[in-house]
Amino acid sequence: MKEIVPAPPAIVRNDIAAIKGLFDKNVIPSYGRFEITLSHGAGSYVWDVTNKRYLDFGGGIAVSALGHAHPEMTEALVEQSRKLIHTSNLYFHEPQGRLAESIVNHMGCGKVFFCNSGGEANEGLFKLARKFGHDEGRFEILTAFNSFHGRTLAGISATGQDKVKKGFEPLVPGFRHVPYNDLDAVRNAISPATVAVLIEGVQGEGGITAATPEYLLGLRKLCDEKKMLLLMDSVQDGHFRTGRFQAFQRIFENVPGGEKFMPDGVSMAKALGAGFPIGAFWAREPYCNLLTAGSHGSTYGGNPLGCAVGNKIFQVIQRDKLADNVRELGDFLKNEMLRLATKYPTVIKTARGLGFLIGLELVDKIPAFAQSDKTHAVQFVNRLHDAGMLAVPSGTHVIRILPPFNLRKGEAEEGLRIIESIAAQIA
Ligand SMILES: *Cc1c(COP(=O)(O)O)cnc(C)c1O
């Protein structure tokens, strides 16, 4: 595939080298980056500085819900920036109130706190849980193995993966991990200090694993019995990513008793701002009144600019019925990938996920990948890049497919053709 793309002209090669040089010299090297230097985007596509086009099925890690350079998002940003970008939370303003109202309308009764990222949203949930248990001396939060809850110190302590913790010990006390989708494991792990359980509806970084309805219903019952909060990290799977506002709503479709399920707190970010950095957590009555004046805050959180964008995104998703699009094309993509798994059984093991949170799992050992010390997922993604498509590795063998919610059928088919071409090349 590489030969198809002509070598960039010298002047552009120098651009790439110059930009990379700026990073090497000045940016803390905490990321493993792909050798791609992006320049601009439109809709479902992005272009690099050599003008090579990529179909963006990575969405900046499940963020870009409306694709790139959506004109109405731009307009919302420009219009609000002419009025008021920032106020702090010393004052009231309409965009924050409106965005909170939309979230509450979609969740059920409760209230919202705004911050700037997913990690911060989870910090809010941790503080909520600690406040809830404080007078009884309860503080411990149970989370799942293979979870991901952010890169703050409490976030890595909550995350059930050793690789994010290594080198940063001592961790924040009060987090313990249990196997996911295993209700007995949670029941057995509860101590007198346990105050909450935090899980993802679909584990995003952990290989796209969805919670079962029985697990969620069991956790709800257990948390009620033990007076514990049931918290959900919906940073990646929330905000219509699965074709419903919340992943648990999709999981409970056609499940008797499922419509009554409600967690006590939910963290949000990623698609909420669709690229503008904003995070939030919702808490249900009466827990939403635990964090009283002065107990929690953020200077930027819920600023007029971010909330104006958030309001626009809600509006566009609703008006254009994008949740339906996510369901229809999500099912189409997953079924076609399952077909590819049957057609190329030496390359693709299976596909799973909900809506536009799809995991394509590769077989354990692909001979063509044996030479390199890079993971199978990274090697496959590198080939997708060469062929003009972005996607995101998840773990060592899963490729995450995270298209924008306004994806067109033809673009879905184009993505499948690219995936198939790589599978055929490797098989
Ligand atoms: C991305 C993510 C986070 C962290 O969000 P940041 O905005 O990077 O802080 C937390 N939890 C989950 C499930 C995520 O996918």
The ligand as an SDF file (V2000), in Angstrom:
LIG
                    3D

 15 15  0  0  0  0  0  0  0  0999 V2000
  -10.6750    8.6440   28.3480 C   0  0  0  0  0  0  0  0  0  0  0  0
  -11.1910    8.0330   29.5990 C   0  0  0  0  0  0  0  0  0  0  0  0
  -10.9560    8.6230   30.8580 C   0  0  0  0  0  0  0  0  0  0  0  0
  -10.0450    9.7990   31.0460 C   0  0  0  0  0  0  0  0  0  0  0  0
  -10.5030   10.9500   30.4030 O   0  0  0  0  0  0  0  0  0  0  0  0
   -9.4850   12.1680   30.1930 P   0  0  0  0  0  0  0  0  0  0  0  0
  -10.3410   13.2080   29.5270 O   0  0  0  0  0  0  0  0  0  0  0  0
   -8.3590   11.6650   29.3640 O   0  0  0  0  0  0  0  0  0  0  0  0
   -9.0300   12.5930   31.5420 O   0  0  0  0  0  0  0  0  0  0  0  0
  -11.5610    8.0470   31.9610 C   0  0  0  0  0  0  0  0  0  0  0  0
  -12.3320    6.9580   31.8510 N   0  0  0  0  0  0  0  0  0  0  0  0
  -12.5720    6.3650   30.6600 C   0  0  0  0  0  0  0  0  0  0  0  0
  -13.4630    5.1590   30.6020 C   0  0  0  0  0  0  0  0  0  0  0  0
  -11.9900    6.8680   29.5000 C   0  0  0  0  0  0  0  0  0  0  0  0
  -12.1970    6.2570   28.3320 O   0  0  0  0  0  0  0  0  0  0  0  0
  1  2  1  0
  2  3  1  0
  2 14  2  0
  3  4  1  0
  3 10  2  0
  4  5  1  0
  5  6  1  0
  6  7  2  0
  6  8  1  0
  6  9  1  0
 10 11  1  0
 11 12  2  0
 12 13  1  0
 12 14  1  0
 14 15  1  0
M  END
$$$$
